[in-house]
Amino acid sequence: MPENNKLLENQIIFINGACGLIGKRFVEVCLDVGASVIAADINEQQLTVLSADLNSSQLLTLTLDLGSPEAIQQALAASIQEFGKVTALVNAAYPRNKNYGRRFFDVEYADFCENLNLNMGTTFSSCQIFARYFKEKKQGSIINLGSIYGVIAPDFDIYPDSMSMPVEYAAIKSAVIHLTKYMAQLLRKDGVRVNCISPGGVLDSQPENFLERYNAKCGLQGMLNTEHLDSTLLYLLSANSSAVTGQNIVVDDGFSL
């Protein structure tokens, strides 16, 4: 747990994909250091569980379909009504269709386009809507979630036959990183910072033979736990990074070296 339990005091953080593996951890760690958090996700049932588990007066949960720009705008308005303002947006959602993750030669054109639109389209909408609000306020921070596979090509040799590295993932995450830089340049005179965190692999019940191959390419840690992203997230959300914008911070224990 972070040592400074007031690091983000008076900060109001809006987190998309709040019930996902990484998103849930982001909600927890922001609450732990004094922030108020709006946890947004499309899964109402999981939001109910999250709210009960965390039991915090500083937490607002919102059911949100990121495919609707109008719903995003309404969620921002509800957050401002509840807390008076929003100071940061964290995009941790990863929407995809039922056919996502097929091997390269099995991916249908329609599925490829839909998955890119589901993820990049919703990331763009969230960024655009919150950036307009932050620009008016002359302050704000946006943090997107990239990946090492938005920076380097996949190492296909580490994947067993039971797994694949989706082509949609590589396309989406590289686009997220460049969107981050685009927005940072566009908004750098408006008091709005835009940065990206690109994790390596995160433990999520992957097969042992894959983990062994993956870990052999890392340092002493290997595959990450969600907690390994805490410090980077809090750095980018806090005043400690007030001069940092347009950056993509890789956290991968050396996998991409």
Summary of the structure (lengths in Angstrom):
residues: 257
radius of gyration: 17.8
end to end distance: 28.0
largest distance: 51.2
contacts: 847
relative contact order: 0.14
helix: 47%
strand: 16%
